[in-house]
Amino acid sequence: MIAGKKIVLVVTGGIAAYKTLILARLLIKAHAEVRVVMTHAATEFVTPKTFSVLTQHDVLTDLFSDQTQADISHIELADWADYMLVVPATANFMAKMVQGIADDAASSVVIARHTPIAIAPAMNLNMYQNPAVVRNLEQLKADGVHIIEPVVGDLAEGYQGKGRLPEPEDLYAQIEVLMERDLGTPVLTGKRVLISAGGTKEAIDPVRYIANRSSGKMGYALAQAAVQAGAQVDLVSTVQLPAPMFTNVIAVETADQMLAAMQAHFEQADIVIMAAAVADYRVANPANQKIKKDPDQKGLTLNLVENPDILAQLGAKKTHQYLVGFAAETQNLLEHAQAKLIKKQADLLIANDVSNHDIAFGSDNNEVTLLSKNDAPKHLPLTDKLTLSHQILEIIAAQMEE
């Protein structure tokens, strides 16, 4: 979505301005056309010449400079843009945005915009928590401005706190998602999607547990794709992968915990995708202390009991939800998947052969067959899991409209 887009990057006066040099380079490498506008304070941290060399465009710093060319005046630049970014966004500049003040080149370009905009606040912790700044951020959100949250880290003052600008790669990843939602054709706008990911862990004792080989990558790819498709996403997860941008992650471990989390968010969901690999059994009575080897015994017997069938329970109580299940099989793939589709009352069943090492647990790629009650099985060929997730969600969106 970034490729071919015209992006105006507004740089305001903070120490984090140096990171925008790398961000600009990342955007250009993604084949965006970038033009930069700087406040006077920003030029105290990074020179306009540096941005000019990176972007191959003149940098707008002064509305009235003799060196300012007519074709990059603030109105023409605002009209030129597909998207605007303010990185970093200082407290002063955000206050101008809230009040509609246009007293320099940067603020004038932003006020003249008619495109989506995202800002990345960066400042001292105490400034960020100031009630006036908090109010301004809330007003900007209400005005439709996307806020890329600062992170906790080392601040310029020598101590840690929330207010640090994210690293350029993280900024780029969030911007990519926002632009996909704002400029693309999101098929899940206004939908709430609930996804489970990872394999559950069932305790044997405080040290050991029963688990499976699920990495959670497919569930996380589905969550990222759903966000890019415009959905609000709740992700119930047993793994510690980097959280997909703009998702609400609920951490769980056991099947019982996953069931409780899925039930807690089920009513609000429009689409529910059970991508997690839930353990079929758990230990009936996990030991309170680590089990030690007994020299008089040649083995260890575990008494296993059946775990709740989360997909079946959700299928039995669904009302408006579109319910999706997964079938990871090593033999008789379509036969087992078709039976599961009917038994669990799912609307869609995604079947994949985990005996194939190219798409087995932990792989970055997958190949699946989709089964639904009224349609012939649809095969989606081998590709990376994010691309596959977009294909799956487009099919789900189409079926929900039928």
C-alpha positions in Angstrom: 0.0 0.0 0.0 2.9 2.4 0.6 4.4 1.8 -2.9 3.5 4.7 -5.3 2.0 6.8 -2.5 2.8 10.5 -2.0 3.7 11.1 1.6 4.3 14.5 3.3 6.5 14.0 6.4 6.3 16.9 8.8 9.2 17.0 11.2 8.9 19.1 14.4 11.5 20.1 17.0 12.5 17.3 19.2 15.6 15.3 19.8 13.9 12.3 18.2 13.9 14.1 14.9 17.0 12.2 13.9 15.0 9.0 13.7 12.8 10.5 10.9 15.9 10.4 8.6 15.7 6.6 8.8 11.9 6.5 8.5 12.1 8.6 5.4 14.6 6.2 3.9 12.4 3.2 4.7 9.4 4.9 3.1 11.5 5.6 0.0 12.8 2.1 -0.1 9.1 1.0 -0.1 8.8 3.1 -3.3 6.8 6.0 -1.8 7.5 9.5 -2.9 8.4 11.6 0.2 8.5 15.3 0.7 9.5 16.9 4.0 8.3 20.0 5.8 10.2 21.1 8.9 9.5 23.5 11.7 12.2 26.0 12.6 12.9 24.1 15.8 13.4 20.9 13.9 16.2 22.4 11.8 18.1 22.8 15.1 18.3 19.0 15.3 18.5 17.9 11.7 19.4 19.9 8.7 17.0 20.4 5.8 19.9 19.5 3.4 20.0 16.0 4.8 16.3 15.4 4.1 16.7 17.0 0.7 19.4 14.6 -0.3 17.5 11.6 1.0 14.2 12.5 -0.7 15.6 14.2 -3.8 13.1 17.1 -3.2 13.4 20.5 -1.7 12.4 20.8 2.0 9.8 23.4 3.0 10.8 25.3 6.1 9.6 28.8 5.5 6.4 30.1 3.9 8.1 33.4 2.9 11.7 32.4 2.0 12.9 33.5 -1.4 14.2 30.0 -1.8 10.8 28.4 -1.5 9.7 27.3 -4.9 6.1 27.9 -5.9 5.4 24.2 -6.6 6.0 23.2 -3.0 4.0 26.0 -1.3 1.9 24.8 1.6 -1.4 24.5 -0.3 0.1 22.8 -3.3 2.0 20.4 -1.1 -1.2 19.6 0.9 -3.0 19.0 -2.4 -0.2 16.8 -3.6 -0.2 14.4 -0.6 -2.0 11.0 -0.3 -1.0 10.8 3.3 0.6 13.0 6.0 2.8 12.1 8.9 4.0 14.2 11.8 7.1 12.6 13.3 8.0 13.5 16.0 5.0 15.4 17.1 5.9 17.8 19.9 3.4 19.0 22.6 3.5 22.5 21.0 2.7 21.3 17.5 -0.1 19.1 18.7 -1.6 22.1 20.5 -1.5 24.0 17.2 -3.3 21.2 15.5 -6.1 21.1 18.1 -6.6 24.9 17.9 -6.2 25.2 14.1 -3.2 27.5 14.4 -1.3 27.9 11.1 1.6 30.2 11.9 4.5 28.5 10.0 5.0 26.2 7.0 4.5 22.9 8.9 1.3 23.9 10.7 -0.1 25.5 7.5 0.5 22.3 5.5 -1.2 20.2 8.2 -4.2 22.6 8.5 -4.6 22.6 4.7 -4.6 18.9 4.4 -7.5 16.8 3.1 -5.8 13.4 3.5 -5.5 10.9 6.4 -2.8 11.8 8.9 -0.9 10.0 11.6 1.2 11.6 14.3 3.9 10.1 16.6 4.1 12.1 19.9 7.6 12.2 21.5 8.5 14.2 24.6 9.5 14.0 28.2 7.4 11.7 30.4 6.1 14.6 32.5 5.1 16.6 29.4 3.4 13.6 28.0 1.3 13.1 31.2 0.4 16.8 31.5 -3.4 17.1 31.6 -3.3 19.7 28.7 -1.4 17.3 26.5 -3.7 14.4 27.5 -6.7 16.5 26.5 -5.1 17.5 23.2 -4.4 13.9 22.3 -8.0 12.9 23.0 -9.2 15.8 20.9 -6.9 14.8 18.0 -8.2 11.2 18.2 -11.8 12.6 18.1 -10.8 14.6 15.0 -9.8 11.4 13.3 -6.0 11.8 13.7 -4.2 8.5 14.2 -1.9 8.5 17.2 1.2 6.3 17.1 1.9 5.8 20.8 5.3 6.6 22.3 7.1 3.8 24.0 8.8 3.4 27.4 12.6 3.8 27.2 15.6 6.0 27.8 14.7 9.7 27.5 17.0 12.6 26.7 16.9 13.7 30.3 18.7 10.5 31.4 15.9 8.5 32.9 13.3 6.1 31.7 9.6 6.7 31.0 6.9 6.7 28.4 7.5 9.4 25.8 10.3 7.9 23.6 9.6 7.8 19.9 9.5 4.2 18.6 12.4 3.0 16.5 12.0 3.8 12.8 11.3 0.1 11.8 8.4 0.0 14.3 7.1 3.4 13.1 7.2 2.1 9.5 5.3 -1.1 10.4 2.6 0.9 12.1 2.4 3.4 9.3 2.1 0.6 6.8 -1.0 -0.8 8.7 -2.6 2.6 9.0 -2.1 3.4 5.3 -3.5 0.0 4.4 -6.7 0.8 6.4 -7.0 4.4 5.2 -6.1 4.1 1.6 -6.9 0.5 0.7 -10.3 -1.2 0.3 -10.6 -2.7 3.8 -13.2 -5.5 3.7 -13.7 -5.7 7.4 -14.3 -2.1 8.3 -16.5 -1.8 11.4 -16.1 -5.6 12.2 -14.8 -7.0 15.5 -12.7 -10.1 15.1 -11.8 -12.6 17.9 -8.8 -14.9 17.1 -7.0 -17.5 19.2 -3.4 -18.5 18.5 -0.8 -20.9 19.8 -0.9 -24.2 21.5 -2.3 -24.6 25.0 -0.1 -25.7 27.9 -1.4 -28.1 30.5 0.6 -28.4 33.7 2.0 -31.7 34.9 3.8 -30.0 37.9 5.2 -26.5 38.4 8.0 -27.3 36.0 6.6 -29.5 33.2 3.6 -29.3 31.0 1.8 -31.1 28.1 1.9 -29.0 24.9 2.0 -29.3 21.1 4.1 -27.8 18.3 1.9 -24.9 17.4 3.9 -21.7 17.0 1.0 -19.3 16.8 2.3 -17.8 13.6 -0.9 -18.5 11.6 -3.1 -16.9 14.3 -0.9 -13.8 14.5 -0.9 -13.5 10.7 -4.6 -13.6 10.7 -4.7 -10.9 13.4 -2.4 -8.7 11.4 -4.4 -9.2 8.2 -7.7 -8.5 10.0 -6.3 -5.2 11.3 -5.1 -4.2 7.9 -8.6 -5.1 6.6 -10.1 -2.5 9.0 -11.2 -4.7 11.9 -10.9 -4.3 15.6 -9.1 -7.4 16.8 -8.9 -9.3 20.1 -6.2 -11.9 20.0 -6.2 -14.7 22.7 -2.7 -16.1 22.7 -0.5 -18.6 24.4 2.7 -17.5 22.7 5.0 -14.5 23.1 5.4 -13.4 19.5 5.5 -9.6 18.8 2.0 -8.4 19.0 0.4 -7.4 15.7 -0.1 -3.6 15.4 -3.3 -2.3 17.0 -4.5 -5.6 18.4 -5.7 -6.3 21.9 -3.7 -9.3 23.1 -5.1 -11.5 25.9 -2.5 -13.8 27.3 -3.5 -17.3 28.4 -1.9 -20.7 28.9 -4.4 -23.5 29.4 -7.4 -24.7 27.5 -9.7 -23.6 30.4 -8.1 -20.1 30.4 -8.5 -19.9 26.6 -12.2 -20.9 26.9 -12.9 -18.3 29.5 -11.2 -15.6 27.4 -13.0 -16.6 24.2 -16.3 -16.6 26.0 -15.6 -13.2 27.6 -15.2 -11.6 24.1 -17.5 -13.8 22.1 -20.7 -11.8 22.3 -19.1 -8.6 20.9 -17.4 -10.4 18.0 -18.6 -10.5 14.4 -16.0 -13.1 13.3 -14.4 -15.7 15.5 -11.4 -17.7 14.3 -10.1 -20.6 16.4 -6.6 -20.9 15.0 -5.1 -22.2 18.3 -4.1 -25.8 18.8 -6.0 -26.7 21.9 -4.7 -29.7 23.8 -7.3 -32.5 23.8 -6.3 -33.7 27.3 -4.9 -32.3 30.6 -3.6 -33.9 33.7 -6.4 -34.6 36.2 -4.4 -33.6 39.2 -1.2 -31.6 38.5 1.4 -32.0 41.3 2.0 -29.0 43.5 5.7 -29.7 43.6 8.2 -30.9 41.0 7.8 -34.6 40.5 11.1 -36.4 41.4 12.3 -39.6 39.9 11.4 -42.7 42.0 14.2 -45.3 41.8 11.6 -48.0 42.7 9.4 -47.2 39.7 10.3 -47.8 36.0 8.0 -45.1 34.6 5.4 -42.4 35.4 1.7 -42.7 34.8 -0.3 -39.6 34.2 -4.1 -39.6 34.6 -5.5 -37.5 31.7 -8.9 -36.0 31.4 -10.6 -34.4 28.4 -10.3 -30.7 27.9 -13.3 -28.6 26.9 -14.0 -28.4 23.2 -13.8 -24.7 22.7 -14.8 -24.6 19.1 -17.8 -26.9 19.7 -18.9 -24.8 22.7 -18.7 -21.6 20.7 -20.6 -23.2 17.8 -23.4 -24.2 20.1 -23.9 -20.7 21.5 -23.3 -18.6 18.4 -26.0 -16.1 17.3 -24.7 -13.6 14.8 -21.0 -14.7 14.8 -19.3 -16.1 11.8 -17.3 -19.0 13.3 -14.1 -20.4 11.7 -12.2 -23.5 12.9 -8.9 -25.1 11.9 -8.2 -28.8 11.3 -4.5 -29.7 11.5 -4.3 -33.3 10.3 -1.6 -35.8 9.3 -3.9 -38.1 7.3 -7.4 -38.2 5.7 -7.3 -34.4 5.7 -10.6 -33.5 4.0 -12.5 -36.4 5.5 -11.6 -35.3 9.1 -12.1 -31.6 8.3 -15.5 -32.2 6.8 -16.6 -34.1 9.9 -15.3 -31.4 12.2 -17.1 -28.7 10.2 -20.5 -30.3 10.9 -19.8 -31.5 14.4 -18.5 -28.2 15.7 -21.2 -26.1 13.9 -18.6 -23.9 12.2 -19.3 -21.7 9.2 -15.9 -22.4 7.7 -13.2 -25.0 8.4 -9.6 -24.4 7.4 -7.8 -27.7 6.8 -4.0 -28.0 6.6 -1.8 -31.1 6.4 0.8 -30.7 9.1 2.6 -33.8 8.0 4.0 -31.7 5.2 7.2 -30.1 6.5 6.8 -27.1 4.2 3.7 -26.1 6.1 4.1 -27.9 9.4 4.0 -26.1 12.8 6.5 -23.3 13.0 6.7 -22.7 9.2 6.3 -19.2 7.8 4.3 -20.6 4.9 1.0 -22.5 4.7 -1.3 -24.2 2.2 -4.9 -24.9 3.2 -8.2 -26.1 1.9 -11.4 -24.2 3.0 -14.6 -26.1 3.6 -18.0 -24.7 4.2 -21.5 -26.2 4.2 -22.8 -24.8 0.9 -19.6 -24.5 -1.2 -17.2 -26.9 -2.8 -13.8 -27.2 -1.1 -11.5 -24.3 -2.1 -7.8 -24.9 -2.2 -5.4 -22.0 -1.4 -1.9 -22.8 -2.6 1.4 -22.5 -0.7 2.3 -18.9 0.2 3.4 -16.9 3.2 1.0 -16.9 6.1 0.2 -13.2 5.9 -0.8 -13.3 2.2 -2.8 -16.5 2.9 -4.6 -14.7 5.8 -5.6 -11.9 3.5 -7.0 -14.4 1.1 -8.9 -16.2 3.9 -10.4 -13.0 5.2 -11.5 -11.8 1.8 -13.4 -15.2 1.4 -15.0 -14.8 4.9 -16.1 -11.2 4.1 -17.6 -12.3 0.8 -19.5 -15.2 2.5 -20.8 -12.9 5.2 -22.3 -10.6 2.5 -24.2 -13.5 0.8 
